[in-house]
Amino acid sequence: MKNPIISVLDSLVPISALNQGKAAKIISELGPEDVKIIVKNNEPMAAIIPISRFNKLLEAEENMEKEWQRKEK
């Protein structure tokens, strides 16, 4: 099992890497459940996730909204 601290560090990508044309490489290395956190000036600014994971997040959000609306009635 991978050390969680190492996993977090592996997920960090400096924005300069994107500016240097490494975006395609970073994206191609993403696994189905991976997340890459884009860091600018040591601050998380954005995330890159596979579209399948993004779609799951959207579906979960829609389900939560439906549940909240149902409870409000």
NUKOL-809723 format. One record per residue: residue number from 1; residue in one letter; x, y, z of N, C-alpha, C, O in turn. Coordinates in Angstrom, 1 decimal. Example, Ala and Ser with C-alpha at 12.3 -4.5 7.8 and 13.67 -1.06 7.14 Angstrom:
BEGIN
1|A|13.2|-5.7|7.8|12.3|-4.5|7.8|13.2|-3.3|7.8|14.2|-3.3|8.5
2|S|12.8|-2.2|7.1|13.7|-1.1|7.1|12.9|0.0|7.9|13.4|1.1|8.0
***
This chain:
BEGIN
1|M|0.8|-1.2|0.0|0.0|0.0|0.0|0.9|1.2|0.0|1.9|1.3|0.7
2|K|0.5|2.2|-0.8|1.3|3.4|-1.0|1.1|4.3|0.2|-0.1|4.5|0.7
3|N|2.1|4.9|0.7|2.1|5.9|1.8|1.2|7.1|1.4|1.4|7.7|0.3
4|P|0.2|7.4|2.2|-0.7|8.5|1.9|0.0|9.9|1.7|-0.4|10.7|0.8
5|I|1.1|10.1|2.4|1.8|11.4|2.2|2.5|11.4|0.9|2.5|12.4|0.2
6|I|3.0|10.2|0.5|3.7|10.2|-0.9|2.6|10.4|-2.0|2.9|11.0|-3.0
7|S|1.4|9.8|-1.7|0.3|9.9|-2.7|0.0|11.4|-2.9|-0.2|11.9|-4.0
8|V|-0.1|12.1|-1.8|-0.5|13.6|-1.9|0.6|14.3|-2.6|0.4|15.1|-3.5
9|L|1.9|14.0|-2.3|3.0|14.7|-2.9|3.0|14.4|-4.4|3.3|15.3|-5.2
10|D|2.7|13.1|-4.8|2.7|12.7|-6.2|1.6|13.4|-7.0|1.7|13.6|-8.2
11|S|0.6|13.8|-6.3|-0.6|14.5|-6.9|-0.3|16.0|-7.2|-1.1|16.6|-8.0
12|L|0.7|16.6|-6.6|0.9|18.0|-6.8|1.7|18.2|-8.1|2.7|17.6|-8.4
13|V|1.2|19.2|-8.8|1.8|19.6|-10.1|2.0|21.1|-10.1|1.0|21.8|-10.0
14|P|3.3|21.6|-10.2|3.5|23.0|-10.3|2.9|23.6|-11.6|3.0|22.9|-12.6
15|I|2.3|24.7|-11.5|1.8|25.3|-12.7|2.8|25.5|-13.8|2.5|25.6|-15.0
16|S|4.1|25.7|-13.4|5.2|25.9|-14.3|5.3|24.6|-15.2|5.7|24.8|-16.4
17|A|4.9|23.5|-14.7|5.0|22.2|-15.6|4.0|22.4|-16.7|4.3|21.9|-17.8
18|L|2.9|23.0|-16.5|1.9|23.2|-17.6|2.4|24.2|-18.5|2.2|24.1|-19.8
19|N|3.0|25.2|-18.0|3.6|26.3|-18.9|4.8|25.8|-19.7|5.1|26.4|-20.8
20|Q|5.4|24.7|-19.3|6.5|24.1|-20.1|6.0|23.0|-21.0|6.9|22.3|-21.6
21|G|4.8|23.0|-21.3|4.3|22.0|-22.3|4.1|20.6|-21.8|4.1|19.7|-22.6
22|K|4.0|20.4|-20.5|4.0|19.0|-20.0|2.5|18.6|-19.7|2.3|17.5|-19.1
23|A|1.6|19.4|-20.1|0.2|19.1|-19.7|-0.3|17.7|-20.3|-0.9|16.9|-19.6
24|A|0.1|17.4|-21.6|-0.3|16.2|-22.2|0.2|15.0|-21.4|-0.5|14.0|-21.3
25|K|1.5|15.1|-21.0|2.1|14.0|-20.3|1.4|13.8|-18.9|1.1|12.6|-18.5
26|I|1.1|14.9|-18.2|0.5|14.8|-16.9|-0.9|14.2|-17.1|-1.3|13.3|-16.3
27|I|-1.7|14.6|-18.1|-3.0|14.1|-18.3|-3.0|12.6|-18.7|-3.8|11.8|-18.2
28|S|-2.0|12.2|-19.5|-2.0|10.8|-20.0|-1.6|9.9|-18.9|-1.8|8.7|-18.9
29|E|-0.9|10.4|-17.8|-0.5|9.5|-16.7|-1.7|9.3|-15.7|-1.5|8.6|-14.7
30|L|-2.8|10.0|-15.8|-3.9|9.9|-14.9|-4.5|8.5|-14.9|-4.9|8.0|-16.0
31|G|-4.7|7.9|-13.8|-5.5|6.7|-13.7|-6.9|7.1|-13.5|-7.2|8.2|-13.3
32|P|-7.8|6.1|-13.5|-9.3|6.4|-13.4|-9.7|7.0|-12.1|-10.7|7.7|-12.1
33|E|-8.9|6.9|-11.0|-9.3|7.5|-9.8|-8.3|8.6|-9.3|-8.4|9.0|-8.2
34|D|-7.3|8.9|-10.2|-6.3|9.8|-9.8|-6.8|11.3|-9.9|-7.8|11.6|-10.5
35|V|-6.1|12.1|-9.1|-6.3|13.6|-9.1|-4.9|14.2|-9.2|-4.0|13.8|-8.5
36|K|-4.8|15.3|-10.0|-3.6|16.1|-10.0|-4.0|17.5|-9.5|-5.0|18.1|-10.0
37|I|-3.3|18.0|-8.5|-3.6|19.3|-8.0|-2.6|20.3|-8.5|-1.4|20.1|-8.3
38|I|-3.1|21.3|-9.2|-2.2|22.3|-9.8|-1.9|23.3|-8.7|-2.8|23.9|-8.1
39|V|-0.6|23.6|-8.5|-0.2|24.5|-7.4|0.5|25.7|-8.0|1.4|25.6|-8.9
40|K|0.1|26.9|-7.5|0.8|28.1|-8.0|1.2|28.8|-6.7|0.4|29.1|-5.8
41|N|2.5|29.2|-6.6|3.0|29.8|-5.4|2.7|29.1|-4.2|2.3|29.6|-3.1
42|N|2.9|27.7|-4.2|2.6|26.8|-3.1|1.2|26.8|-2.6|0.9|26.4|-1.5
43|E|0.3|27.2|-3.5|-1.1|27.2|-3.1|-1.9|26.4|-4.1|-1.8|26.6|-5.3
44|P|-2.8|25.4|-3.7|-3.6|24.7|-4.6|-4.5|25.6|-5.4|-5.2|26.5|-4.8
45|M|-4.6|25.5|-6.7|-5.4|26.5|-7.5|-6.5|25.7|-8.3|-7.5|26.3|-8.6
46|A|-6.2|24.5|-8.7|-7.1|23.8|-9.6|-6.8|22.3|-9.5|-5.8|21.9|-8.9
47|A|-7.7|21.5|-10.1|-7.5|20.0|-10.1|-7.8|19.5|-11.5|-8.6|20.0|-12.2
48|I|-7.0|18.5|-11.8|-7.2|17.7|-13.1|-7.7|16.3|-12.7|-7.0|15.6|-11.9
49|I|-8.8|15.9|-13.2|-9.4|14.6|-12.9|-9.9|14.0|-14.2|-10.2|14.7|-15.1
50|P|-9.9|12.6|-14.2|-10.4|12.0|-15.4|-11.9|12.3|-15.6|-12.6|12.5|-14.6
51|I|-12.4|12.3|-16.8|-13.8|12.7|-17.1|-14.7|11.7|-16.4|-15.8|12.1|-16.1
52|S|-14.3|10.4|-16.3|-15.2|9.5|-15.7|-15.4|9.8|-14.2|-16.6|9.7|-13.7
53|R|-14.4|10.3|-13.6|-14.6|10.7|-12.2|-15.4|12.0|-12.1|-16.2|12.1|-11.2
54|F|-15.2|12.9|-13.0|-15.9|14.2|-13.1|-17.4|13.9|-13.2|-18.3|14.5|-12.5
55|N|-17.7|12.9|-14.1|-19.1|12.5|-14.3|-19.8|11.9|-13.1|-20.9|12.2|-12.8
56|K|-19.0|11.1|-12.3|-19.5|10.6|-11.1|-19.8|11.7|-10.1|-20.8|11.6|-9.3
57|L|-18.9|12.7|-10.0|-19.1|13.8|-9.1|-20.4|14.6|-9.5|-21.1|15.0|-8.6
58|L|-20.6|14.8|-10.7|-21.8|15.5|-11.2|-23.0|14.7|-10.8|-24.0|15.3|-10.4
59|E|-23.0|13.4|-11.0|-24.1|12.6|-10.7|-24.4|12.6|-9.2|-25.6|12.7|-8.8
60|A|-23.4|12.5|-8.4|-23.5|12.6|-6.9|-24.1|13.9|-6.5|-25.0|14.0|-5.6
61|E|-23.7|15.0|-7.1|-24.2|16.3|-6.8|-25.7|16.4|-7.2|-26.5|16.9|-6.4
62|E|-26.1|15.9|-8.3|-27.5|15.9|-8.7|-28.3|15.1|-7.8|-29.4|15.5|-7.4
63|N|-27.8|13.9|-7.3|-28.5|13.1|-6.4|-28.7|13.8|-5.1|-29.8|13.7|-4.4
64|M|-27.7|14.5|-4.6|-27.8|15.2|-3.3|-28.8|16.3|-3.4|-29.6|16.5|-2.5
65|E|-28.8|17.0|-4.6|-29.8|18.1|-4.8|-31.2|17.6|-4.8|-32.1|18.2|-4.2
66|K|-31.4|16.4|-5.4|-32.8|15.8|-5.4|-33.2|15.4|-4.0|-34.3|15.6|-3.7
67|E|-32.2|14.9|-3.3|-32.5|14.4|-1.9|-32.9|15.6|-1.0|-33.8|15.6|-0.3
68|W|-32.2|16.7|-1.2|-32.4|18.0|-0.4|-33.8|18.5|-0.7|-34.6|18.9|0.1
69|Q|-34.1|18.5|-2.1|-35.4|19.0|-2.5|-36.5|18.1|-1.9|-37.6|18.7|-1.5
70|R|-36.3|16.8|-1.9|-37.3|15.9|-1.4|-37.6|16.2|0.1|-38.7|16.1|0.5
71|K|-36.5|16.4|0.8|-36.6|16.6|2.3|-37.3|18.0|2.6|-37.9|18.1|3.6
72|E|-37.1|18.9|1.7|-37.7|20.3|1.9|-39.2|20.2|1.8|-39.9|21.1|2.3
73|K|-39.8|19.3|1.1|-41.2|19.2|0.9|-42.0|18.6|2.0|-43.2|18.5|2.0
***
